[in-house]
Amino acid sequence: MKKRYITSETDNGKMRNPASRFMRMVAALLLLLPVAACTDFLTEDLKGDFASDTFFQNDKQAIQAINGVYNAIAFNSFNNAIWVFGDVASDDAVKGGNPGDQAEITYIDEFFADANNGIINNYWKFAYEAIARANNVIANVPAVEMDEILRNRIIGEARFIRAYTYFNLVNVFGKVPLKLMPQLTQETIHVPLSEVPAIYQQIEKDLNDAAAVLPDSYGSTDAGRVTRGAALGLLGKVSLYQNKWQEAVNYFHQLENLGVYGLLDNYSDNFKVAFKNNKEAIFEIQHLTGQNPFMGNALNQWFAPAAEGGYYFNAPTQSLVNAFEISTTGEADPRLDASIGRDGQPWLNGEIFSAAWSPTGFLTKKHQQPLSEVPSSLKGDGDLNYTYLRYADVLLMKAEAFNELNNADSARANLNKVRQRARNSFDGNAPADLLADVTTSNKDQLRTAIQKERRTELAQEFHRYFDLMRWGKAVAEAALGTDFNFEAKRYQPIPQAETDANQAIP
């Protein structure tokens, strides 16, 4: 039950971010982005300072446009609150922070949010801004005279980001308007809610179209752009969320057949700047510190303790900490201290963590950097990427799908690869009774083991609530307790601002 509270190259021996050139291109593009304006919302089509029919003239502008789509899904503003829906709404975290700071998160945490909730409204606008930018690229780049392979790739990147954004929306809100047209006209503003299956159908179409044209990998100049593997991985995840088990397995096998991805030797390296865009990362949202315009990762400040200039949000619960295995001699699963700061254990800067830093006694370590990389005065300008999809996640989803297909051997094999990597992440020899291979062939027991493994492997990576919802009423209500009614509370309300502006929503 939920506890409530009110890649690289080196310069002089230092790692250099392989995505930095791509990210600097994104930063430069921001200086050129249009600002939407209109004189009469009810009668005039909305246009920005740069009209689409005059902007999309060459390959340079097409690249600028797709870079703007990438920027629209970054964690460089508080509006990207997917962590609130994925972690805080679950049993893994509470709001944290000062009780009066961002108080509307508490209503989401306690399942009392209404259509006027500012966090919900801001995230809705954030997501549809990304969709609008992607729509512009998809509609206008086909007419640009440029290299055909590059043109198709740019459109594929936009289709992937649109699919990713709609996947988040459909899991946060359920039925949402499918807005697929680029210009803000009367017809494209007033779009009715689509049923969930129709939204998934569009997501799958975008991802299949993207997978057909995206490359398997990029050179260092474009490291961090969407790949074919990212499209296949998200297709597998989308299939899993619809209980299409065999389709999920097929997509995951296609991803593995690319020969690009694998587990890092050490679990904690996934969350260090020196390992950005590593072989385990399938889709990372890129960030770069020290840029003008701002391109940093604000999560670095939102989740940090107050002593470092942070706001200590997304505070882990005791329930999450208890989910990690402990040996009979007291050693913890190494993923615990790689993921969560807890009393008496080393923190990011080498000092000892104090339970007094958080209302729950815990803080997330992921998404944060030591002060040697980002000092307190620049705390909100983090350099870490957000890894949305990594290979360990794929292995666990594949294990889940195989188990539902009554293939216990393959399910165990994929599950145990993740457990073995965790066991091998010890600095020394792992205790014999910790993180042993799962041996059961019982379908229900194996399902429970896979679900438990997802919680610990992916802790504080914004997936937990969505996992609980797709696992169904019994699992969700058991985890979230008596405050949660699955039928009534699974989805967040459509923002009042959208229903006021969109006449197609009753």
C-alpha positions in Angstrom: 0.0 0.0 0.0 1.3 3.5 -0.8 2.4 5.6 2.1 1.2 9.2 1.9 3.1 12.4 2.7 1.7 16.1 2.6 30.3 7.9 -25.9 32.4 8.6 -26.7 35.7 10.2 -27.5 38.2 11.6 -25.0 40.0 14.9 -24.6 43.0 14.9 -22.2 41.6 11.8 -20.5 38.1 13.2 -20.0 35.0 11.8 -21.6 33.5 14.0 -24.2 29.8 13.8 -24.9 29.3 12.2 -28.3 25.9 13.8 -28.8 27.2 17.3 -28.2 27.4 18.4 -31.8 23.8 17.2 -32.4 22.6 19.0 -29.2 24.4 22.2 -30.2 22.5 22.1 -33.5 19.3 21.7 -31.4 20.3 24.7 -29.3 21.0 26.8 -32.3 17.6 25.9 -33.8 15.8 27.2 -30.8 16.9 30.7 -31.6 14.9 30.4 -34.9 11.7 28.8 -33.6 8.5 30.7 -34.4 6.3 32.1 -31.7 2.6 31.3 -32.4 0.3 34.3 -32.6 -3.2 35.1 -33.8 -5.5 38.1 -34.0 -8.8 36.3 -33.8 -8.8 32.8 -32.5 -12.2 32.0 -33.8 -11.9 33.2 -37.3 -8.2 33.3 -38.3 -5.9 30.4 -39.0 -3.0 30.4 -36.6 0.5 31.1 -38.0 3.9 31.7 -36.5 6.5 34.2 -37.4 7.9 31.7 -40.0 5.1 30.3 -42.1 5.6 26.6 -43.0 5.1 27.4 -46.7 8.2 29.7 -46.7 10.4 28.0 -44.0 10.8 24.5 -45.4 13.0 25.4 -48.4 16.1 23.2 -48.1 17.7 20.3 -46.2 19.3 22.7 -43.6 15.8 24.0 -42.6 14.4 20.4 -42.5 17.1 19.5 -40.0 16.4 22.6 -38.0 12.8 21.6 -37.8 13.4 18.1 -36.7 15.8 19.3 -34.1 13.0 21.5 -32.7 10.9 18.3 -32.4 13.6 16.7 -30.2 13.8 19.7 -28.0 10.0 19.6 -27.4 10.3 16.3 -25.5 13.3 17.3 -23.3 13.3 17.7 -19.5 14.4 21.4 -19.7 11.2 22.7 -18.2 8.9 21.8 -15.4 6.1 21.1 -17.8 7.5 17.7 -18.7 6.0 16.1 -15.7 5.9 12.4 -16.9 7.7 11.6 -13.6 4.7 12.7 -11.7 2.4 10.3 -13.5 4.9 7.5 -13.7 6.4 7.6 -10.2 4.5 9.8 -7.8 1.1 8.4 -8.8 2.5 4.9 -8.1 3.6 3.2 -4.9 7.2 4.0 -5.6 7.3 7.7 -4.7 5.5 10.6 -3.2 5.7 14.3 -4.2 8.5 15.1 -1.7 9.7 18.7 -1.6 8.4 21.5 0.6 4.7 20.8 1.4 3.6 24.1 -0.3 5.8 23.7 -3.3 4.0 22.4 -6.4 1.1 21.4 -4.2 -1.0 20.3 -7.2 1.2 17.2 -7.5 -0.3 16.1 -4.2 -3.7 15.8 -5.7 -2.3 13.5 -8.4 -0.4 11.5 -5.7 -3.7 11.0 -3.8 -6.0 10.5 -6.8 -8.0 13.7 -6.3 -6.8 15.7 -9.3 -9.5 17.5 -11.3 -9.6 19.0 -14.8 -8.3 22.3 -13.5 -5.0 20.8 -12.1 -2.1 22.9 -13.3 0.3 20.0 -13.6 -2.1 18.1 -15.8 -2.8 21.1 -17.9 0.8 22.0 -18.4 1.8 18.5 -19.4 -1.1 18.3 -21.9 0.2 21.5 -23.6 3.7 20.3 -23.4 2.8 17.0 -25.2 0.7 18.6 -27.9 3.4 21.2 -28.6 5.7 18.2 -29.4 3.0 16.7 -31.6 2.4 20.0 -33.4 6.1 20.3 -34.2 6.2 16.7 -35.4 3.1 17.2 -37.6 4.8 20.2 -39.2 7.8 18.1 -40.2 5.7 15.2 -41.4 3.5 17.4 -43.6 6.2 19.8 -45.0 9.5 17.9 -45.4 8.2 15.6 -48.2 8.1 18.6 -50.6 11.7 19.8 -49.7 14.2 19.2 -52.5 17.0 17.2 -50.7 18.6 13.8 -50.5 15.9 11.2 -50.4 17.4 9.1 -47.7 17.9 12.1 -45.4 14.4 13.3 -46.2 12.9 9.9 -45.3 15.0 9.7 -42.1 13.9 13.1 -40.9 10.2 12.2 -41.4 10.8 8.9 -39.6 12.3 10.7 -36.7 9.3 12.9 -36.5 6.9 9.9 -36.7 8.7 8.2 -33.9 8.5 11.2 -31.6 4.8 11.7 -32.4 4.2 8.0 -31.6 6.2 8.3 -28.3 4.2 11.3 -27.3 0.9 9.8 -28.1 1.9 6.6 -26.2 2.5 8.7 -23.1 -0.8 10.6 -23.6 -2.9 7.5 -24.1 -1.5 6.0 -20.9 -1.9 9.1 -18.8 -5.3 10.2 -20.1 -6.9 7.3 -22.1 -9.0 8.8 -24.8 -7.3 11.9 -26.3 -7.7 13.8 -29.6 -5.6 12.4 -32.4 -4.3 15.6 -34.0 -2.3 14.7 -37.1 -2.5 17.9 -39.2 0.2 20.6 -39.1 -1.7 23.9 -39.1 -3.9 25.2 -36.4 -7.1 25.7 -38.3 -10.7 25.4 -37.1 -10.8 21.9 -38.4 -7.6 20.8 -36.6 -8.4 22.5 -33.3 -11.8 20.9 -32.9 -10.8 17.2 -32.9 -12.9 14.7 -31.0 -11.5 12.1 -28.5 -10.3 8.9 -30.1 -10.9 5.6 -28.6 -7.8 3.9 -27.1 -7.5 1.2 -29.8 -7.6 3.8 -32.5 -4.8 5.7 -30.8 -2.7 2.6 -30.5 -3.3 1.9 -34.2 -1.9 5.3 -35.2 1.1 4.8 -32.9 1.8 1.5 -34.5 1.5 3.0 -38.0 3.9 5.8 -37.2 6.4 3.4 -35.6 6.3 0.9 -38.5 6.8 3.8 -41.0 9.7 5.0 -38.9 11.4 1.6 -38.6 11.3 1.2 -42.3 13.5 4.3 -42.9 15.6 4.9 -39.8 19.2 3.8 -39.7 20.5 1.2 -37.2 23.0 3.7 -35.8 24.6 7.1 -36.4 28.1 8.5 -36.4 29.2 10.7 -33.5 27.8 13.9 -35.1 24.3 12.6 -34.9 24.5 10.3 -31.9 21.3 10.5 -29.9 18.9 10.6 -32.9 16.2 8.0 -33.1 17.2 4.7 -34.6 15.5 1.7 -36.1 16.1 -0.2 -32.8 14.2 2.5 -30.9 11.2 2.2 -33.3 11.3 -1.6 -33.0 11.7 -1.5 -29.2 8.7 0.9 -28.8 6.7 -1.3 -31.1 7.3 -4.2 -28.8 6.4 -2.1 -25.8 3.2 -0.9 -27.5 2.3 -4.5 -28.4 3.0 -5.6 -24.8 0.6 -2.9 -23.4 -2.1 -4.4 -25.6 -1.4 -8.0 -24.5 -0.3 -8.9 -28.0 2.4 -11.2 -26.7 3.7 -12.8 -29.9 3.9 -9.5 -31.7 5.9 -8.1 -28.9 8.4 -11.0 -29.0 8.7 -10.6 -32.7 9.6 -6.9 -32.5 12.1 -7.5 -29.7 13.7 -10.3 -31.7 14.0 -7.9 -34.7 15.7 -5.4 -32.3 18.1 -7.9 -31.0 19.0 -9.1 -34.6 20.4 -5.7 -35.3 23.4 -6.6 -33.2 23.6 -3.2 -31.6 22.4 -3.5 -28.0 23.5 -5.3 -24.9 23.7 -4.9 -21.1 26.5 -2.8 -19.6 28.7 -4.7 -17.2 27.8 -2.4 -14.3 24.2 -1.3 -13.6 25.0 2.1 -12.2 26.9 3.2 -15.3 23.6 3.6 -17.1 23.1 6.8 -15.0 26.5 8.5 -15.4 27.4 11.2 -17.9 30.4 9.3 -19.1 28.2 6.6 -20.5 25.6 8.6 -22.4 24.2 6.9 -25.5 25.8 3.6 -24.5 25.1 0.1 -25.9 22.2 -0.5 -23.4 20.4 2.7 -24.2 17.9 2.3 -27.0 16.2 5.7 -26.8 17.6 8.6 -24.7 16.2 12.1 -24.6 19.3 14.3 -25.0 20.5 17.1 -22.8 23.6 19.3 -22.8 24.7 21.7 -20.1 26.1 25.2 -20.5 24.1 26.1 -23.7 22.3 29.2 -24.7 19.4 28.7 -25.3 19.1 26.3 -22.3 19.4 22.6 -23.1 20.1 21.2 -19.6 18.2 18.5 -17.7 16.3 20.2 -14.9 15.6 16.8 -13.2 19.1 17.3 -11.7 17.7 20.0 -9.6 14.1 18.8 -9.1 15.2 15.6 -7.3 18.3 16.9 -5.5 18.5 17.6 -1.7 18.0 21.2 -0.5 21.7 21.4 0.6 22.7 21.1 -3.1 20.1 23.7 -4.3 17.5 21.1 -5.1 13.8 20.7 -4.5 13.9 17.0 -3.3 10.8 16.0 -5.3 9.9 12.4 -6.4 10.9 11.0 -3.0 11.0 7.1 -3.0 8.9 5.2 -0.5 9.8 2.6 2.1 7.7 0.2 0.0 10.1 0.6 -3.0 13.2 0.3 -0.8 11.7 -2.9 0.7 11.3 -4.4 -2.8 15.1 -4.8 -3.2 16.5 -8.1 -2.1 18.8 -8.3 1.0 21.1 -11.2 1.8 21.0 -13.0 5.1 24.3 -11.2 6.0 22.8 -7.7 5.2 24.2 -6.9 1.8 21.6 -5.2 -0.5 20.9 -5.7 -4.2 23.5 -3.2 -5.7 20.7 -1.6 -7.7 19.3 -0.2 -4.4 22.2 2.1 -3.6 22.7 2.9 -7.3 19.0 4.1 -7.5 18.2 5.5 -4.1 19.9 7.6 -1.4 19.3 6.1 2.0 20.5 6.9 5.5 24.1 6.0 6.3 25.1 5.2 2.7 27.4 7.2 0.4 25.7 9.9 -1.6 26.7 11.2 -5.0 29.5 13.5 -3.8 31.0 11.0 -1.4 29.3 12.3 1.7 26.9 10.2 3.8 23.3 10.5 3.0 21.0 11.7 5.8 17.3 10.6 6.1 16.6 14.2 7.1 17.1 15.3 3.5 13.7 13.9 2.5 10.2 13.6 4.0 10.3 9.8 3.3 14.0 9.4 4.3 15.0 8.6 0.7 15.9 10.4 -2.5 16.4 9.2 -6.0 20.0 9.0 -7.3 19.1 8.6 -10.9 18.8 11.7 -13.0 21.2 13.5 -10.7 24.9 14.4 -11.0 27.6 15.1 -8.5 28.6 18.6 -7.7 31.9 18.1 -9.4 30.0 17.9 -12.7 27.2 20.5 -12.0 27.7 22.8 -9.0 24.9 24.0 -6.8 24.7 27.4 -8.6 23.9 25.6 -11.9 22.0 22.7 -10.5 19.1 22.9 -12.9 21.4 22.7 -15.9 22.2 19.0 -15.8 24.1 17.1 -18.5 22.5 13.7 -18.1 20.2 12.2 -20.7 16.9 10.6 -19.8 16.9 7.0 -20.9 13.3 6.1 -21.8 14.1 2.6 -23.1 17.1 0.4 -22.4 18.0 -3.1 -23.2 17.3 -4.4 -19.7 13.7 -3.2 -20.0 13.4 -5.1 -23.3 14.7 -8.3 -21.7 12.1 -8.0 -19.0 9.3 -7.2 -21.4 10.4 -10.2 -23.5 10.4 -12.4 -20.4 6.8 -11.2 -19.6 5.6 -12.0 -23.1 7.2 -15.4 -23.2 5.6 -16.3 -19.9 2.2 -15.3 -21.1 2.8 -17.5 -24.1 3.5 -20.4 -21.7 7.2 -20.5 -22.6 8.7 -20.6 -19.2 12.2 -21.5 -20.3 12.6 -18.4 -22.5 10.9 -16.3 -19.9 13.4 -17.4 -17.2 16.4 -17.0 -19.5 15.6 -13.3 -20.2 14.7 -12.6 -16.6 17.9 -14.1 -15.3 20.1 -12.1 -17.7 18.9 -9.0 -15.9 19.4 -10.6 -12.4 22.9 -11.9 -13.4 24.0 -8.4 -14.4 22.7 -7.0 -11.1 24.6 -9.7 -9.2 27.8 -9.0 -11.2 27.5 -5.3 -10.4 28.9 -5.9 -6.9 32.3 -4.4 -6.3 33.4 -7.7 -4.9 31.9 -11.2 -4.8 28.1 -11.3 -4.5 26.6 -13.1 -1.5 25.6 -16.6 -2.5 22.0 -16.1 -1.4 21.4 -12.8 -3.2 19.9 -12.4 -6.7 20.0 -16.1 -7.5 18.5 -17.3 -10.8 14.8 -17.7 -10.8 14.0 -21.4 -11.4 10.2 -21.8 -11.2 8.2 -22.9 -14.1 4.9 -22.0 -12.5 3.3 -19.3 -14.7 1.8 -17.3 -11.9 5.0 -17.4 -9.8 7.1 -16.4 -12.8 4.7 -13.5 -13.6 5.1 -12.2 -10.0 8.9 -12.6 -10.2 9.0 -10.6 -13.5 6.8 -7.9 -12.1 9.0 -7.6 -9.0 12.1 -7.5 -11.1 10.7 -4.6 -13.2 10.1 -2.6 -10.1 13.7 -2.9 -8.9 15.5 -2.8 -12.2 13.6 0.3 -13.5 13.1 2.0 -10.1 12.6 5.8 -10.5 12.6 5.7 -14.3 8.9 6.8 -14.6 7.5 3.4 -15.6 5.9 2.0 -12.4 2.4 3.5 -12.5 1.9 2.5 -16.2 3.1 -1.1 -15.4 0.5 -1.3 -12.6 -2.3 -0.1 -14.8 -1.6 -2.5 -17.6 -1.3 -5.4 -15.2 -4.9 -4.8 -14.2 -7.3 -3.9 -11.5 -6.2 -6.5 -8.9 -2.5 -5.7 -9.1 -3.1 -1.9 -9.3 -5.5 -1.8 -6.3 -3.3 -4.1 -4.2 -0.3 -1.8 -4.8 -2.0 1.6 -4.4 -4.4 0.8 -1.6 -7.9 1.9 -0.6 -7.5 5.4 -2.0 -7.4 4.0 -5.5 -10.3 2.8 -7.6 -9.1 1.3 -10.8 -12.2 2.1 -13.0 -12.6 5.6 -11.7 -9.0 6.7 -11.2 -6.8 4.9 -13.8 -6.7 7.9 -16.1 -6.1 11.6 -15.4 -9.0 14.0 -16.4 -8.8 15.9 -19.7 -7.8 19.5 -18.9 -10.6 22.0 -18.6 -8.7 24.3 -20.9 -8.8 21.7 -23.7 -12.5 21.0 -23.3 -13.2 24.8 -23.3 -11.2 25.3 -26.5 -12.1 22.1 -28.3 -15.7 22.1 -29.3 -15.6 18.5 -30.5 -15.2 17.3 -26.9 -18.6 17.0 -25.2 
